[in-house]
Amino acid sequence: YARAANSVVAEAVARVIESIPEGAPARILEVGGGTAATTESVIARLPRGRFEYLFTDLSPQLVARARQKFTGRPELRYRVLDAERSPRVERLAPRQFDVVLAANVVHATRDLAATVANLDALLAPGGMLVLLEAVRASTWADLIFGLLEEWWRFTDTELRGSHPLLPAQSWRDLLERCGLDPVALLPRPETGEDLLHGQAVLVGRSRGRSAAQRPLPAGRWLVVGEGAPEAPALESLLGARGVSVQGVASEPADNVLFLASPLQDVEAPVAAARHCKSALDVVQRMIGAALPSPPRLWVVTSGAQPVTPADPPVDPAQAALWGLGRVIGLEHPELWGGLVDLDPTGAPEENARALAGHILEADRESQAAIRAGARWVARLARAGEEPGARLQFRADATYLVTGGLGGLGIEVARWLARGGAGHIVLAGRRAPEGRSADAVRDLKRAGADVVIRRLDVSQAEEVEAVLSEIRASLPPLCGVLHCPGVLDDGVLASADWSRFARVFAPKVDGSWNLHRATRSDPLDFFVLFSSIAGLMGSPGQGNHAAANAFLDALADARRSRGLPGLSVGWGGWGETGAAVKVGTDVARRLESRGFRLMSPRGALAALDHALARGRRYLAVVSLDWETIARAGAGAAPPAFLGEVLENTRCAREDGPEAAGTGPVETFLAAPASERTGVLERYLARLLRRVTGTEVAPAADFVATGFDSLMVIEVVQALKRDLALVIYPREIYEHPTVAALAAHLAAELLRLGGQAPERAVETEAALPAAPAAARRSRSRPTGPRVPGPVFVLSSPRSGSTLLRVMLAGHPDLFSPPELHLLSYDDLRAWHEGLDGSFLEEGLQRALMELENLDAAASRARLDGLIEANPTTAEVYELLRELARPRRLVDKSPTYALAAETLRRSEELFEGARYVHLVRHPYAVLESFVRMRMDQVVGAGGGDRYELAEQTWAASNRNMLEFRRSGDPARHHLVRYEELVTMPDRVMGGVCDFLGVPFSEELLRPYDPGRMTDGVHPWSMPIDDPNFRSRNRIEPALAEAWRSVELPAPLRASTADVALELGYALPR
């Protein structure tokens, strides 16, 4: 019976495939494949090369068995799938399959109509749903299957009555009601035949319309980009269909569209900087908004990608956004929609319609282009490895290598010399030294004419000067190789534009200067050393990826204009290059992600290959595809990598959560006894990806080479995957998979409302100032020293904004939080902070004052801890180093303890105090949302109560401290007035401190104010949300009005609020 039924199903599928025009393979999805008996019948009936087949089942074991059974059939793919969940939840792109097949599956679901709707959503317009179902109840089936709970789990009793099976005609009616046109029913009811012994094959055609035809869902789409010609057309299109297009990127929305357009009046490097700076601003706003359902960001360009031969030359300035966008997608997949390149010759209205249609497709295509109304998608493909002839360079020609005195430049010079180059000019910012100098001497001894020139390639006049010298005194210039190698890594959430500018200077400005200056030279080649980061992205390297995408597009644009041009997207070089220069830890991390280092000779052989074949672009990288595929386990691989990953074996049998279901959903759906296990499996996969090794549940992964960059990567992944704000100290305090999983389980349950309810009649334990219990209680001795300025506030009152505003004043030195005042000496400070990231405030101050890098400042701080000066002596050191500026110390923990405030008067002569206050409703909401209990080390209780106690105690201590001291040395600032009247408020602060007013105070988002971390990958030392904005936001003054607290404030807290002048409605 089963063979007969499967034969009919196979014939039905084969006829559907035959009706599809040849060209692209037909896409088939089998749901609930089980033992794969139906699969075997179907693929045996289909011609090889005409189809792609995705086998799915709810059981990971059955999926694994099918993978093993069909080894050697590359057209088959496999994954776990729950048909009762929507495609979006299952992370399966809708409207992509020509056939969806389910054999004796759908009747076992709770709701037939909902399941059929899910399957229909996966069908392309006109695609076919093929069902094999039992359509007649039988005693033997009830006896066999009726003992199973699943047989009776259906809930749609209004459709099925009291039995799980549905008659054939009812199935036809159901398909029609769900939006499918019934095409076939076998055997036909009118014949009265029972050829399949109580079973039937049903075929229905989807009526699904293309995305451009479907009505837009109601909601808000934010369009950013006033200069783009498509913006008005898109706003008109959306507005006509009832979609709001108002607001800014930090407001709730469904989609944020960042539209770039060619900037006609500026050169490409300036335009690239403007585009990327604007996009960075948008993404930082979205990160900082921390919305529970964040919108998707779409970066839209026009003519930035080479798609068809008819395209005009690409715009390198907009192409830089593609590199940046790829990094946004890696660092913040929760925000990422994708990249779309519009037709530069298309009408704005046509581009707008096609763009909306692409977004509505909601498939996995995150890199697409629109040309003549059609959508093109990007795919990474292998270039082929056929050997090519070795290039021979001319003895009577000159070859210029910029960046020529770095490791890559020296290797290129050797390659040129081996190929017969007669004259080589190595240009760089520094004179050769060490190994570079030795290599230059070796080249000269070998007979090469090597000329060394100092050159800052980002300066156009210096480039012109070097080229003029070459033309005047050397043989003709026949080749240029630009090998810039500057890195300044950091995550986008805390990126400062100065980091982008530093990387852009040699790459973007330098390549453009060389392009402009050599257009009239008869070059044989013009080679730009790019990076694989421009093509694939690299977390923490948004600036690097954007700059290299510019290089890739510049080479292509040159070729379109008849000039030589090749850009090579290099992977990491062994023995030399940036990956080696930054250290073995980073190189090891690259390898753990599947990026292996290449030998210089092997890499340059690939350059021979690319030049000999006249390529415009070639990525040269050594990749371990198995590792890359494993790193993505838990989600479908990016469509961009689909072709190269298709034949890569990557077991995904860790459980249902590894095949599309998010870890939070899996955790909440699991029985209570299994929930921690779900998180342990998730963490094991995450740590394997981060460290490159397996981590046992009880192993202390922190103690085995787990560096700070890895900690930040885990913190970011937990925020992305679990929607939890986790602090580094929580990782250090739970250093095993088992401990961290248990901690995260408690946090997820608390967020889900399953934690104990607030006990209003009791008080939470108030957090102490950092480790105050550990410090000595001795009274300071000796004369008091001149006092700094202290900014006093409760946590989450906006003190970072005030601190950074003060940091812009030329007469003030205002570093991040020092946390010194609570301790007698520096060793007690170090022990009290327990070596945590809170020490980075003092380290960052030393970096700024003594012009040290991260390693040198850490060594300096360690030396000070060993010497153990008193707290007063540390303040005096900082004061002397900062002269003539006055030291400002902003540490919100000081106000938690009245004793700490009194201590400042014992230590210092003439200290001044700026009291910053904010409405308690806003502070409590921010405290809870940012999980500040974990920062102050008081987790486990009710967060709202802890927040209230913290605000009340801090402000009560500040009020009493002000009343007990000299009023002339205390000044009150209200946060609400600071953000609405910053000039007036800061003018008052300047008068209080005795310094002249400076306009710099009103530009807190200008660079150079120590808002970054000690390391490029560090979290900001102050408020992690500060960098999410780029200007003072007056609307934040009213944020408290929309806060709904779970319980009224205590009477004692309300008294403090009223004394500060804050009304307490509700």
URDANOR-V845431 format. One record per backbone hydrogen bond with DSSP energy under -0.5 kcal/mol. CO is the residue of the C=O (numbers start at 0). NH is the residue of the N-H. E is the energy in kcal/mol with one decimal. If there is no record, write none. Layout:
BEGIN
{{CO;NH;E} {CO;NH;E}}
END
This chain:
BEGIN
{{0;4;-2.5} {1;5;-2.8} {2;6;-2.0} {3;7;-1.9} {4;8;-2.2} {5;9;-2.6} {6;10;-2.2} {7;11;-2.3} {8;12;-2.5} {9;13;-2.6} {10;14;-2.1} {11;15;-1.6} {12;16;-2.4} {13;17;-2.3} {14;18;-1.1} {15;18;-0.6} {16;19;-1.5} {25;27;-0.6} {25;51;-3.2} {26;97;-2.0} {26;98;-1.9} {27;53;-2.9} {28;30;-0.5} {28;100;-3.3} {29;55;-1.4} {30;102;-0.6} {32;35;-2.3} {35;39;-2.1} {36;40;-1.7} {37;41;-2.5} {38;42;-2.7} {39;43;-1.4} {40;44;-0.8} {41;44;-1.0} {41;45;-0.7} {46;49;-1.5} {49;25;-2.7} {51;27;-3.1} {52;54;-0.7} {52;76;-2.9} {53;29;-2.6} {54;78;-1.7} {55;32;-3.3} {56;80;-1.6} {57;59;-0.6} {58;62;-1.9} {59;63;-2.4} {60;64;-2.2} {61;65;-2.2} {62;66;-2.3} {63;67;-1.9} {64;68;-2.3} {65;69;-2.2} {67;70;-1.1} {69;72;-1.7} {71;73;-0.7} {72;75;-1.9} {74;52;-2.9} {76;54;-3.1} {78;56;-0.9} {80;82;-0.6} {81;84;-1.8} {85;89;-2.2} {86;91;-2.8} {87;90;-1.1} {96;123;-3.1} {97;127;-2.8} {98;28;-2.5} {99;129;-2.9} {100;30;-3.2} {101;103;-0.7} {101;131;-2.3} {104;107;-1.8} {105;108;-1.9} {109;154;-2.5} {109;155;-1.3} {110;114;-2.2} {111;115;-2.8} {112;116;-2.2} {113;117;-1.9} {114;118;-2.2} {115;119;-2.7} {116;120;-1.9} {117;121;-0.6} {118;121;-1.0} {119;122;-1.3} {120;94;-2.5} {121;95;-1.5} {121;96;-2.4} {123;126;-3.2} {126;205;-3.1} {127;99;-2.3} {127;129;-0.6} {128;130;-0.6} {128;203;-2.2} {129;101;-2.2} {130;132;-0.5} {130;201;-2.8} {131;103;-3.9} {132;199;-2.3} {133;165;-0.6} {137;141;-2.0} {138;142;-2.3} {139;143;-2.1} {140;144;-3.0} {140;145;-0.7} {141;145;-1.1} {144;147;-2.0} {147;150;-0.9} {147;151;-0.5} {148;151;-1.3} {149;152;-1.2} {154;156;-1.7} {155;158;-1.6} {155;159;-2.4} {156;160;-2.0} {159;162;-1.4} {166;170;-1.7} {167;171;-1.9} {168;172;-2.4} {169;173;-2.2} {170;174;-2.6} {171;175;-2.1} {172;176;-2.4} {173;177;-1.9} {174;179;-2.6} {175;178;-1.4} {178;206;-1.3} {179;181;-0.7} {180;204;-2.8} {183;202;-2.5} {185;200;-3.1} {187;190;-1.5} {187;191;-0.5} {188;191;-1.2} {193;196;-1.5} {197;134;-2.9} {197;135;-0.8} {199;132;-2.5} {199;201;-0.5} {200;185;-2.7} {201;130;-2.9} {202;182;-3.3} {202;183;-1.7} {203;128;-3.2} {204;180;-2.9} {205;125;-1.1} {209;212;-1.0} {209;213;-1.7} {218;243;-2.4} {219;221;-0.5} {219;253;-3.1} {219;254;-1.3} {220;222;-0.5} {221;223;-0.6} {221;256;-3.7} {222;224;-0.5} {223;258;-3.3} {224;227;-0.9} {227;230;-1.4} {227;231;-0.5} {228;232;-0.7} {229;233;-3.1} {230;234;-2.8} {231;235;-2.4} {232;236;-2.4} {233;237;-2.9} {234;238;-2.8} {235;239;-2.2} {236;240;-0.7} {237;240;-1.0} {237;242;-2.4} {238;241;-1.6} {241;218;-0.6} {243;220;-3.0} {247;250;-2.0} {253;295;-1.8} {254;221;-2.8} {254;256;-0.5} {255;257;-0.7} {255;297;-3.1} {256;223;-3.4} {256;258;-0.8} {257;259;-0.6} {257;299;-3.3} {261;263;-0.8} {262;265;-0.7} {266;270;-2.3} {267;271;-3.0} {268;272;-2.1} {269;273;-2.2} {270;274;-2.7} {271;275;-2.6} {272;276;-2.5} {273;277;-2.2} {274;278;-2.4} {275;279;-2.6} {276;280;-2.0} {277;281;-2.0} {278;282;-2.5} {279;283;-2.4} {280;284;-1.9} {281;285;-2.1} {282;286;-2.4} {283;287;-2.4} {284;288;-1.8} {285;289;-0.8} {286;289;-0.8} {290;293;-0.6} {295;255;-3.3} {295;297;-0.5} {296;298;-0.5} {296;336;-2.5} {296;337;-1.5} {297;257;-3.2} {297;299;-0.7} {298;339;-2.1} {299;259;-3.1} {300;341;-3.4} {302;314;-2.1} {304;306;-0.7} {307;310;-1.8} {313;315;-0.8} {314;318;-2.0} {315;319;-1.4} {317;320;-1.4} {317;321;-0.5} {318;321;-1.4} {318;322;-1.1} {319;323;-2.0} {320;324;-3.0} {321;325;-1.9} {322;326;-1.2} {323;327;-2.2} {324;328;-2.3} {325;329;-1.2} {326;330;-2.9} {327;331;-2.9} {331;334;-2.0} {331;335;-0.7} {334;296;-3.5} {337;298;-2.3} {338;367;-2.4} {339;300;-2.7} {339;341;-0.6} {340;369;-3.0} {341;302;-1.6} {341;343;-0.5} {342;345;-1.2} {346;350;-2.6} {347;351;-2.6} {348;352;-2.2} {349;353;-2.3} {350;354;-2.6} {351;355;-2.4} {352;356;-2.3} {353;357;-2.4} {354;358;-2.3} {355;359;-2.2} {356;360;-1.1} {357;360;-0.6} {357;361;-0.7} {358;361;-0.9} {361;93;-0.6} {363;365;-1.2} {363;638;-0.9} {365;338;-3.2} {366;377;-2.1} {367;340;-2.1} {368;370;-0.5} {368;375;-3.3} {370;373;-2.3} {373;370;-2.5} {375;368;-2.8} {390;392;-0.5} {393;396;-0.8} {393;421;-2.2} {396;422;-1.2} {397;477;-2.8} {397;478;-1.1} {398;424;-2.8} {399;401;-0.6} {399;480;-2.7} {400;403;-0.7} {400;426;-2.6} {401;482;-2.6} {402;405;-1.4} {402;408;-0.7} {405;409;-2.2} {406;410;-1.7} {407;411;-2.4} {408;412;-2.3} {409;413;-2.1} {410;414;-2.1} {411;415;-2.6} {412;416;-2.4} {413;417;-2.6} {414;418;-1.5} {415;420;-2.5} {416;419;-1.5} {418;392;-2.8} {421;448;-1.5} {422;398;-2.1} {423;425;-0.6} {423;450;-2.9} {424;400;-3.0} {424;426;-0.7} {425;452;-2.2} {426;402;-1.7} {426;403;-2.2} {427;454;-2.7} {432;435;-1.5} {433;437;-2.1} {434;438;-2.4} {435;439;-2.2} {436;440;-2.1} {437;441;-2.1} {438;442;-2.2} {439;443;-2.2} {440;444;-2.5} {441;445;-1.6} {442;447;-2.1} {443;446;-1.6} {447;449;-1.0} {448;423;-2.9} {448;450;-0.5} {450;425;-2.9} {452;427;-2.0} {454;456;-0.8} {455;458;-2.3} {457;459;-0.7} {458;461;-0.5} {458;462;-1.8} {459;463;-2.4} {460;464;-1.8} {461;465;-2.1} {462;466;-2.3} {463;467;-2.4} {464;468;-1.9} {465;469;-2.1} {466;470;-2.6} {467;471;-1.8} {468;472;-2.1} {469;473;-2.3} {475;397;-2.9} {475;477;-0.5} {477;523;-3.6} {477;524;-1.2} {478;399;-2.6} {479;526;-3.2} {480;401;-2.1} {480;482;-0.7} {481;528;-2.8} {489;541;-0.6} {490;493;-0.9} {491;494;-1.3} {495;498;-1.8} {495;499;-0.9} {496;500;-2.6} {497;501;-1.9} {498;502;-1.5} {499;503;-3.0} {500;504;-1.9} {501;505;-0.7} {502;506;-1.2} {503;507;-1.6} {503;508;-1.8} {504;509;-1.5} {506;510;-1.6} {507;511;-2.0} {508;512;-2.5} {509;513;-2.1} {510;514;-2.5} {511;515;-2.8} {512;516;-2.3} {513;517;-1.4} {515;518;-0.6} {517;520;-1.5} {520;522;-2.2} {524;479;-1.6} {525;565;-2.1} {526;481;-2.9} {526;528;-0.5} {527;529;-1.1} {527;567;-2.3} {529;569;-1.2} {530;533;-1.7} {530;534;-0.5} {531;534;-0.7} {531;535;-2.9} {532;536;-1.9} {537;540;-2.2} {539;489;-2.5} {540;544;-2.8} {541;545;-2.1} {542;546;-2.3} {543;547;-2.1} {544;548;-2.1} {545;549;-1.6} {546;550;-1.6} {547;551;-2.4} {548;552;-2.0} {549;553;-2.4} {550;554;-2.3} {551;555;-1.6} {552;556;-2.8} {553;557;-2.4} {554;558;-1.9} {555;559;-2.1} {556;560;-1.1} {557;560;-0.7} {557;562;-2.9} {558;561;-1.7} {565;527;-2.9} {566;568;-0.6} {566;617;-1.8} {567;529;-2.1} {567;569;-1.4} {568;619;-1.6} {569;531;-2.8} {571;597;-2.5} {576;579;-0.5} {576;580;-2.3} {577;581;-2.3} {579;582;-1.1} {582;586;-1.8} {583;587;-2.8} {584;588;-2.0} {585;589;-2.3} {586;590;-2.0} {587;591;-2.0} {588;592;-1.0} {589;592;-0.8} {589;594;-2.5} {590;593;-1.5} {593;595;-0.8} {593;623;-2.7} {595;621;-0.7} {597;573;-4.2} {598;602;-2.4} {599;603;-2.5} {600;604;-1.8} {601;605;-1.4} {602;606;-1.3} {603;607;-2.1} {604;608;-1.9} {605;609;-2.3} {606;610;-2.5} {607;611;-2.6} {608;612;-1.4} {609;614;-2.1} {610;613;-1.0} {615;566;-2.3} {617;568;-2.0} {617;619;-0.6} {618;620;-0.6} {619;570;-2.2} {620;622;-0.7} {621;595;-2.6} {622;624;-0.8} {623;627;-2.1} {624;628;-2.8} {625;629;-2.4} {626;630;-2.3} {627;631;-0.9} {628;631;-0.6} {629;632;-1.9} {631;634;-1.6} {633;659;-0.8} {637;640;-1.4} {638;641;-1.5} {639;379;-2.8} {640;644;-2.1} {641;645;-1.1} {644;647;-1.9} {646;648;-0.6} {654;657;-2.0} {655;658;-1.7} {655;660;-1.0} {656;659;-0.6} {657;633;-1.0} {661;665;-2.5} {662;666;-2.4} {663;667;-2.7} {664;668;-1.9} {665;669;-1.2} {666;669;-0.5} {670;673;-2.0} {670;674;-0.8} {671;674;-0.7} {673;677;-1.6} {674;678;-1.6} {675;679;-2.3} {676;680;-2.3} {677;681;-2.1} {678;682;-3.0} {679;683;-2.3} {680;684;-2.0} {681;685;-2.4} {682;686;-3.1} {683;687;-1.9} {684;688;-2.0} {685;689;-2.2} {686;690;-3.0} {687;691;-1.8} {693;695;-0.5} {695;698;-1.4} {695;736;-0.6} {696;737;-2.4} {698;700;-1.3} {700;703;-1.0} {701;705;-0.8} {704;706;-1.1} {706;710;-1.9} {707;711;-2.2} {708;712;-2.1} {709;713;-2.4} {710;714;-2.7} {711;715;-2.6} {712;716;-2.1} {713;717;-2.5} {714;718;-1.9} {715;719;-2.3} {716;720;-3.2} {717;721;-2.2} {717;723;-1.1} {718;722;-0.9} {720;663;-0.5} {723;725;-1.0} {726;729;-1.6} {726;730;-0.9} {727;730;-0.8} {727;731;-2.0} {728;732;-2.2} {729;733;-0.8} {730;733;-0.7} {734;700;-1.7} {734;701;-0.8} {735;739;-2.8} {736;740;-2.5} {737;741;-2.1} {738;742;-2.1} {739;743;-2.7} {740;744;-2.4} {741;745;-1.9} {742;746;-1.8} {743;747;-2.7} {744;748;-2.3} {745;749;-2.0} {746;750;-2.4} {747;751;-1.8} {748;753;-3.2} {749;752;-1.5} {757;759;-1.0} {758;761;-1.6} {768;771;-2.3} {770;773;-1.8} {770;774;-0.6} {771;774;-0.8} {784;908;-2.9} {787;789;-0.5} {787;911;-1.7} {788;888;-3.2} {789;791;-0.7} {789;913;-2.9} {790;890;-0.8} {791;915;-3.0} {793;796;-0.9} {797;801;-1.5} {798;802;-2.8} {799;803;-2.7} {800;804;-2.2} {801;805;-2.3} {802;806;-1.7} {803;807;-0.6} {804;807;-1.2} {805;808;-1.7} {808;811;-1.7} {810;885;-2.4} {811;813;-0.5} {812;814;-0.6} {812;887;-2.6} {819;822;-2.0} {823;870;-2.8} {824;828;-1.9} {825;829;-2.4} {826;830;-2.6} {827;831;-2.8} {828;832;-2.4} {829;833;-0.7} {829;834;-1.3} {832;835;-1.7} {835;838;-1.9} {836;839;-1.8} {837;840;-0.9} {838;841;-0.5} {838;842;-1.8} {839;843;-2.9} {840;844;-1.8} {841;845;-2.1} {842;846;-2.2} {843;847;-1.9} {844;848;-2.7} {845;849;-2.5} {846;850;-0.7} {846;851;-1.4} {852;856;-2.6} {853;857;-2.0} {854;858;-2.2} {855;859;-2.3} {856;860;-2.5} {857;861;-2.7} {858;862;-2.1} {859;863;-1.9} {860;864;-2.5} {861;865;-2.2} {862;866;-2.1} {863;867;-2.1} {863;868;-0.6} {868;825;-2.3} {869;873;-2.0} {870;874;-2.4} {871;875;-2.3} {872;876;-2.2} {873;877;-2.4} {874;878;-2.5} {875;879;-2.4} {876;880;-2.5} {877;881;-2.0} {878;882;-0.9} {879;882;-0.6} {881;884;-2.2} {885;812;-3.0} {886;788;-2.6} {887;814;-0.6} {887;889;-0.6} {888;790;-2.2} {888;890;-0.6} {890;893;-2.0} {891;894;-0.6} {892;895;-1.4} {893;896;-1.4} {896;900;-1.4} {897;901;-2.3} {898;902;-2.0} {899;903;-1.1} {900;903;-0.6} {900;904;-0.8} {901;904;-0.7} {901;905;-1.2} {902;906;-1.9} {903;907;-2.1} {906;784;-1.8} {907;909;-0.6} {908;786;-2.4} {911;789;-3.1} {912;914;-0.6} {912;970;-2.3} {913;791;-2.8} {913;915;-0.6} {914;916;-0.5} {914;972;-3.4} {916;974;-2.9} {918;922;-1.9} {919;923;-2.9} {920;924;-2.1} {921;925;-2.1} {922;926;-2.7} {923;927;-2.3} {924;928;-2.5} {925;929;-2.4} {926;931;-2.4} {927;930;-1.3} {930;933;-1.6} {930;934;-0.6} {931;935;-2.3} {932;937;-3.1} {937;940;-0.7} {941;945;-2.3} {942;946;-2.9} {943;947;-2.5} {944;948;-2.6} {945;949;-2.5} {946;950;-2.6} {947;951;-2.8} {948;952;-2.7} {949;953;-2.4} {950;954;-2.4} {951;955;-2.5} {952;956;-2.6} {953;957;-2.2} {954;958;-2.3} {955;959;-2.4} {956;960;-2.5} {957;961;-2.3} {958;962;-2.1} {959;963;-1.6} {960;964;-0.7} {961;964;-0.7} {964;966;-0.6} {965;968;-2.2} {966;969;-1.6} {968;912;-2.5} {970;914;-3.4} {972;916;-2.3} {973;976;-0.5} {973;977;-2.3} {974;978;-2.0} {975;979;-0.7} {976;980;-3.0} {980;984;-2.5} {981;985;-2.7} {982;986;-1.7} {983;987;-1.9} {984;988;-1.9} {985;989;-2.4} {986;990;-2.2} {987;991;-2.1} {988;992;-2.3} {989;993;-1.3} {989;994;-2.1} {997;1000;-1.7} {998;1001;-1.7} {999;1002;-1.7} {1002;1005;-1.7} {1011;1020;-0.5} {1014;1017;-1.4} {1015;490;-0.7} {1022;1025;-1.6} {1024;1027;-1.8} {1025;1028;-1.4} {1031;1033;-0.7} {1032;1035;-1.5} {1033;1036;-1.9} {1034;1037;-1.5} {1035;1038;-1.1} {1037;1040;-1.5} {1038;1041;-1.2} {1039;1042;-1.3} {1042;1044;-0.6} {1049;1053;-2.6} {1050;1054;-2.0} {1051;1055;-1.4} {1052;1056;-2.4} {1053;1057;-2.6} {1054;1058;-2.1} {1055;1059;-1.7} {1056;1061;-2.8} {1057;1060;-1.0} {1060;1062;-0.5}}
END
